[in-house]
Amino acid sequence: MKVAIKTLLIIVFSVTILHCYAQKSNPFKPKVVYKSDDLIVTQISKNSFEHTSFLQTDDFGNVPCNGLIVSNSNEAIVFDTPTNDKSSEELIKWIKETLHCKINAIIPTHFHNDCLGGLKAFDNNNIPSYAYFKTIALAKENNFAVPKNSFRDSLILKVGNKNIIAKFFGEGHTKDNVVGYFPSENIMFGGCLIKELDANKGYLGDANVAAWSNTVEKVKQEYPNVKIVIPGHGEYGNKKLLDYTINLFKTK
C-alpha cells in the first residue's frame, strides 16, 4: 500500500513539474483579433496589441504602418494613430466596444502622417493627445494635425495602475522621434526609429543618419530587459531589432 501511495505521489509531482515547465516554455502566442480592409489588430501579449493601418505613398507603395495599444483595468493608451481619421475611428470603436476600455491618451511618436494622420478622430472623441515638444512644432510647421499637450525629454502616464513611458533619446528617423515603453510587459514601441530585421534604410528626408545608431544604442542601454520590440513598419521581434538598426546606420 505504501509503495502504491509513494508511486502515485511521484506521478502527481512529475505531472505538476511538467505542467509548470510547459507553461514556461509556451509563451503567449500572438493572434489577430480584428481585421478589416483598413485596419488589423494583433494581440501580442496579455495586455498589449499592435495596430496596423496603411499609407499610400509615391515611393514605397501601400505601406503598412504600426502602432501600439496597451491596456489595464479598463483603460488604454495608444501610441501612434492609424494613418487617417477613418481607420482611427475604427480603432477607437474597437477599443471601446471590444476591449471595453476608456482611452486615456494618444501619443504620436513623431510628426509624420503615419503617426498622427488620424489625430482629428481622437480629438473628436475627446481623447487627450501628448507629444514631444518638437513634434508639436514640426506638426504646426507642416500644417498637420497638432497634439494638444507637450512634454520635454520624457512622459509618464498611468494606464490603470501601470505606467507607460514615452522618451526622447536623440535624433534618427526624424528630429523628434520618441520611443514608447510598457514596463509591466517589457514591450517597446520603437516607431520609425527602429527597423524590422532585413529592412532597408527607408525614407530619409527628415533623418539625421549620423546620429541614428547612437540614439538606438541609448535606447538599448535604457531598456535591457525588453522582450518585444515593435518597429514603425514591418514585423515586430525582440531586441535583435535594436542591434540590426544600430548596425544598419553605423558610420565608419
Secondary structure, 3 states (H helix, E strand, C coil): CHHHHHHHHHHHHHHHHHHHHHHHHCCCCCEEEEECCCCEEEECCCCEEEEEEEEEECCCEEEEEEEEEEEECCEEEEECCCCCHHHHHHHHHHHHHCCCCEEEEEECCCCCHHHHCCHHHHHHCCCCEEEEHHHHHHHHHCCCCCCCEEECCEEEEEECCEEEEEEECCCCCCCCCEEEEEHHHCEEEEECCCCCCCCCCCCCCCCCHHHHHHHHHHHHHHCCCCCEEEECCCCCECCHHHHHHHHHCCCC
